[in-house]
């Protein structure tokens, strides 16, 4: 089921949320918010835009796969200590012990936090971190899934595998 859910999410983003563009200076593909989507969600800040988009995706996933099969905004279940965090998993597939985190902002700000959430929740054995590929600034700095393929991120992914957590970096809009 997790592969079906991942594919569904990717199709949702390709059809509704992002256009795929070519960077003229870097010969790289990247995504850009569709104007129709920005009109649909009608938010101003990047944080609101990300939050509203994730809510739409969560609802679409739950409508397609059912609330018993895919949980949204699932609170972490921490074995050691008191669970007094406000952290939640974006999507959780209990039958496959799989969490899915969707990162629409800077991946460098989200990666470690998402990995930590996967490590802390004893139910999670597989964690998909779905990120976009985007370009920013005049120099067209390129960010996204490839950031999770850098040596520092790869070493974190390798380290948490010792704790039985399989982290899978995944593109939101595969090109």
C-alpha positions as CSV (number, residue, x, y, z in Angstrom):
1,X,0.0,0.0,0.0
2,X,2.8,2.5,0.8
3,X,3.9,2.5,-2.9
4,X,0.3,3.3,-3.9
5,X,0.1,6.1,-1.4
6,X,3.4,7.6,-2.5
7,X,2.4,7.5,-6.1
8,X,-1.0,9.1,-5.3
9,X,0.8,11.9,-3.4
10,X,3.2,12.5,-6.3
11,X,0.3,12.6,-8.8
12,X,-1.6,15.0,-6.6
13,X,1.4,17.4,-6.6
14,X,2.0,17.1,-10.3
15,X,-1.6,17.6,-11.3
16,X,-2.6,20.3,-8.8
17,X,0.3,22.0,-7.0
18,X,3.5,22.3,-9.0
19,X,4.7,23.0,-12.5
20,X,8.0,21.5,-13.5
21,X,10.4,24.1,-15.0
22,X,13.8,24.0,-16.5
23,X,16.5,26.3,-14.9
24,X,18.1,28.2,-17.8
25,X,21.4,28.7,-16.1
26,X,21.9,25.3,-14.4
27,X,20.2,22.9,-16.8
28,X,18.2,21.4,-13.9
29,X,14.6,20.7,-13.5
30,X,12.7,22.2,-10.5
31,X,9.2,22.8,-9.4
32,X,7.3,26.0,-9.0
33,X,3.9,26.7,-7.4
34,X,1.0,26.7,-9.9
35,X,-0.9,29.9,-9.9
36,X,-4.2,28.0,-9.9
37,X,-3.1,26.2,-6.7
38,X,-2.1,29.5,-5.0
39,X,-5.5,30.9,-5.9
40,X,-7.2,27.8,-4.5
41,X,-5.5,27.9,-1.1
42,X,-5.4,31.7,-1.0
43,X,-2.6,32.1,1.6
44,X,0.1,34.7,1.9
45,X,3.1,33.3,3.8
46,X,5.2,30.3,2.8
47,X,4.3,28.6,6.1
48,X,0.6,29.0,5.5
49,X,1.0,27.8,2.0
50,X,2.8,24.7,3.1
51,X,0.3,23.9,5.9
52,X,-2.8,24.4,3.7
53,X,-1.3,22.2,0.9
54,X,-0.4,19.4,3.3
55,X,-4.0,19.5,4.7
56,X,-5.4,19.2,1.2
57,X,-3.0,16.2,0.5
58,X,-3.9,14.5,3.8
59,X,-7.6,14.8,3.1
60,X,-7.2,13.5,-0.5
61,X,-5.1,10.5,0.7
62,X,-7.6,9.7,3.5
63,X,-10.5,9.9,1.1
64,X,-8.8,7.6,-1.4
65,X,-7.3,5.0,1.0
66,X,-9.6,5.3,4.1
67,X,-9.1,6.6,7.6
68,X,-8.4,3.2,9.0
69,X,-5.6,2.6,6.5
70,X,-3.8,5.9,6.6
71,X,-3.8,8.1,9.6
72,X,-3.2,11.9,9.3
73,X,-1.5,14.1,11.9
74,X,-0.8,11.1,14.0
75,X,0.7,12.0,17.4
76,X,4.1,10.4,18.1
77,X,4.0,7.3,20.3
78,X,7.2,7.5,22.4
79,X,8.1,4.5,24.6
80,X,10.7,6.1,26.8
81,X,9.8,9.2,28.8
82,X,6.6,11.3,28.6
83,X,5.2,12.2,25.3
84,X,4.8,15.9,25.8
85,X,5.9,16.9,22.3
86,X,3.5,18.5,19.9
87,X,5.1,16.7,17.0
88,X,2.9,14.6,14.7
89,X,3.5,12.4,11.6
90,X,2.0,13.9,8.4
91,X,0.8,10.4,7.3
92,X,1.1,7.0,9.0
93,X,0.2,3.6,7.5
94,X,-0.1,1.4,10.6
95,X,-0.3,-1.9,8.7
96,X,3.1,-1.2,7.2
97,X,4.7,0.7,10.1
98,X,5.4,3.5,7.5
99,X,5.4,7.2,8.1
100,X,5.3,9.8,5.3
101,X,6.6,13.3,5.9
102,X,6.0,16.0,3.3
103,X,8.5,18.8,3.1
104,X,7.4,21.9,1.2
105,X,9.9,24.3,2.8
106,X,13.6,24.2,3.0
107,X,14.6,20.6,3.4
108,X,17.7,21.6,5.4
109,X,15.3,22.8,8.1
110,X,13.1,19.7,8.1
111,X,15.3,16.7,7.5
112,X,16.8,16.2,10.9
113,X,13.4,16.9,12.6
114,X,11.6,14.4,10.4
115,X,14.3,11.7,11.0
116,X,14.1,12.3,14.8
117,X,10.3,11.9,14.7
118,X,10.7,8.6,12.9
119,X,13.3,7.4,15.4
120,X,11.2,8.5,18.5
121,X,8.0,6.7,17.4
122,X,8.5,3.0,18.1
123,X,5.8,2.0,15.5
124,X,7.8,3.5,12.6
125,X,10.2,1.3,10.7
126,X,10.1,3.1,7.3
127,X,10.1,6.8,6.8
128,X,9.5,8.5,3.5
129,X,10.6,12.1,3.4
130,X,9.0,13.6,0.4
131,X,10.6,16.9,-0.7
132,X,10.3,19.2,-3.6
133,X,13.1,20.4,-6.0
134,X,13.3,24.2,-6.1
135,X,15.5,27.0,-7.2
136,X,16.0,30.2,-5.2
137,X,17.9,33.5,-5.5
138,X,19.6,35.2,-8.4
139,X,22.3,32.5,-8.5
140,X,19.5,29.9,-8.8
141,X,20.7,27.7,-5.9
142,X,19.1,24.3,-6.3
143,X,17.5,22.6,-3.3
144,X,15.5,19.5,-2.7
145,X,15.8,15.7,-2.6
146,X,19.4,15.9,-3.7
147,X,20.1,17.6,-0.4
148,X,19.3,14.4,1.3
149,X,21.9,12.7,-0.9
150,X,24.8,14.8,0.4
151,X,27.4,13.1,2.6
152,X,26.1,14.5,5.9
153,X,22.5,13.5,5.3
154,X,23.6,10.1,4.0
155,X,25.5,9.5,7.2
156,X,22.4,10.3,9.2
157,X,20.3,7.9,7.1
158,X,22.9,5.2,7.6
159,X,23.2,5.9,11.3
160,X,19.5,5.6,12.0
161,X,19.3,2.3,10.1
162,X,21.1,0.9,13.1
163,X,17.9,1.8,15.0
164,X,15.8,-0.1,12.5
165,X,14.6,3.0,10.7
166,X,14.7,2.9,6.9
167,X,14.7,6.5,5.6
168,X,13.8,6.9,2.0
169,X,14.2,10.4,0.4
170,X,11.5,10.8,-2.3
171,X,10.8,13.5,-4.8
172,X,7.3,15.0,-4.6
173,X,7.4,15.6,-8.4
174,X,9.6,13.0,-10.1
175,X,11.0,14.3,-13.4
